[in-house]
Amino acid sequence: MPVGETRVRLDALLDALVEDVPDFPKPGVLFKDITPLLRDPTGFAATVEALASAASELVDGAIDKVVGIEARGFILAAPVALAVGAGFVPVRKAGKLPGVTHAVTYELEYAESTLEVREDAFRSGERVLVVDDVLATGGTIAATVELVRECEAEVAGVAVLLELAFLGGRRGKAAGLPLTALRVVS
Ligand code: AMP
């Protein structure tokens, strides 16, 4: 299928299968629910393929590891890691990972959180792709990038399914990062 047609098909799938849930998990937040997309095998496969191909276009050279951020990031990042021939590394909420970890505490759109990664997750200089479902304020991505860099690995790219552009993450907390989004919500 020509690239343009694939793009139109993916946009239509995302429009149809990502549901807006008002006032969840608290009043004032318009939650982007990807569970209808995940339970649709065509939509899920097209999303993983599109994230992998957008990442390969964005990143110059090989990707050694793909990082997924707990919890929805795991679901997308693990198949993307397989698709690009890289290992998968989970970045988890506080207290979930055994062994020695690096930790970063940061503010979310609707909470505060601490993320951790195992200190031995990367070899020095490895090239890393970070994958998550939604870029909102960019705090989660910025914290994850900090963790990767603390492990002396290099963030080669960031790929998200949805970018909430009105929250300004790309020019704010995620500024300066090579970043691609399958769908930008303005
Ligand atoms: P942020 O750190 O503000 O960029 O928030 C991004 C993280 O919070 C991602 O891991 C998302 O899963 C989650 N998130 C933030 N806002 C939303 C939203 N409106 N809908 C769904 N998930 C969101």
Residues whose N, C-alpha, C, O or C-beta is under 5 A from the ligand:
A	BS01	AMP	L30 F31 K32 E107 L108 E109 D132 D133 V134 L135 A136 T137 G138 G139 T140 I141
